[in-house]
């Protein structure tokens, strides 16, 4: 646990969300309901997109652990900022492409398709990682601080 406690909340948020993105690859991205023959679920590892998301999420984790752990991410280094935007945005785009593909499949003779939780989780994780450079650090620092507000930091004079 000391390893996790050493990280700045901003870095830890990227790592946690990227791990959720990695997990999403193994969850169902689409389900085919075949009536009396049961359901068939497909995850992202059935094609190229699963490996792409794994590589992109691993890149986001790499960017988050690079540098001094207890300091906020350094967005003055454009590699970090654009790396997170690119890895999160590309992961979200892959999920959107799969969502569109599943939605375009017509229902035929009682056989239907539906979007799985994995594609939705990947979309959310990718969007969250891409958004990190635009979220103020003060907002992230307040995560988990119960009963405090920004006015508590102002000293009474």
N, C-alpha and C positions, 0 to 999 in steps of 0.2 A: 504493500500500500504506500510505502514511502516513495516509490518510483512515481506513482500517480500524483501524490501530494506535491511533488516538486514542480509540476507543470503549471504554467499560467492558465487561467480559465479559458482564455481564447484558444490556446493550443489544444487544451483538453477537449474543448467543444468540437474542434475539427477532427480530432482522433476518434471520439465517440461516434460522431455522425458518419465518418468514413467506415468505421467498423460495422455500423448498421447497414451501410451501402454494400459492404462485402457480404454480409449475411443475406441481404436481399437477393443476391445472385442464386442462392440455393433454395429459396422459397418459390412457390408456384408463380409464374408470370402469366400463365393462361391456363384455363381449365375448359375441357371439352366435355359436355354432358351428353352422353349417348343413350339416355333413357334406360332401358332394361340391362344394358351392357355395362353400366357404371360410368364413372368419371375418369378422365385421363388428365393429369396435370403435367405441365411442361415448365421447367425452370430455365433460367438464362444460360445454364451450362450446356444446353442442347445445341447451341450455335456459337457463333463468334462473339456475340454481344456480351456473354458472361465473362469471357476472358478480357475483353476490352474494359468492362466495368472494374474487374479485379485490378488491372494495371492502373486505371485512373484513380481508384480509391487508394491503392498502395502509394501512388505518387502524392496524393493529398496527405497521407500519413507521413510520408518522408519529408514533405515541406513543413509539416507541423512539428516534427521532432528535430529539425535542423536548427542549429543555433542554440542560444542559451534558453534552457527549459523554463526558467521562472520569469522570463520577460515576455511581453506581448510580441506577436508576430511583427516582423520588421517589413512594412509595406513600402519603405523607401527603396528596398531591393525589389525591383520590378519582377524578378523571377518568382518570388513568393506570391505577390498579388496576382499576377497573370497566370501563374501555375494553378492557384486555387480556383480562379475563375474558369480556366480552361478545363481542369479535371472535373469540377462540379458541373459545369455547363454541358460538357460532352456526355457525362453520365446521365444527366437529366434528358438530354436529347435522345440518347439511346433508348431510355425508358419511354419517352413520348412516341418514338417511332414504333416501338412494340405495342404500345397502347392503341395507336392508330391501326396497326396491322390486325390486332385482335378485334377491334371494333368493326372493321371492314368485312369480316367473315360472316356471310349470311347464314341464317338458320335454315336447315334443310331437313325435312322429315323428322322433326323433333330433336335433332342434334343441334345444340347451341354452344356457343363459346362465351366465356366471360374473362375479364381481366383478373389476374391474381394479385395477391398482396405484395409479392416480390417486386413487380413493376412499379406499383404505387410507392413502395418504400424507397426504391432506387430513385424515383423522380423526386421525392421529398428530400432525400439525402443529398442528391446532386445539387438541387436548388439551394439547400442550406449551406453547402460548402462554397458554392459560387457567390453567396451573399455575404460571407464572412468579411471580406475586405471592405464592405460598405456599412457594416454595423459598428457603431461607436464602441470603443473599448470600455468606456464607463458603463455602458449598458450591460456588457458581458460580465464585468466585474461585480455587478449587483446580483447576478444569478446565485441563488442559494443564500443570500443575506436576508434573513427573516426580520421583519419589523424595522428595517432601516429605509430611509429615503435619502434622496440627494440633499435634503435640507439638514440632515443630521451632521453632515460634514462641515457646515458653516459654524464657526465659533461665534458665540455671543459676545458682543463688545459693549 
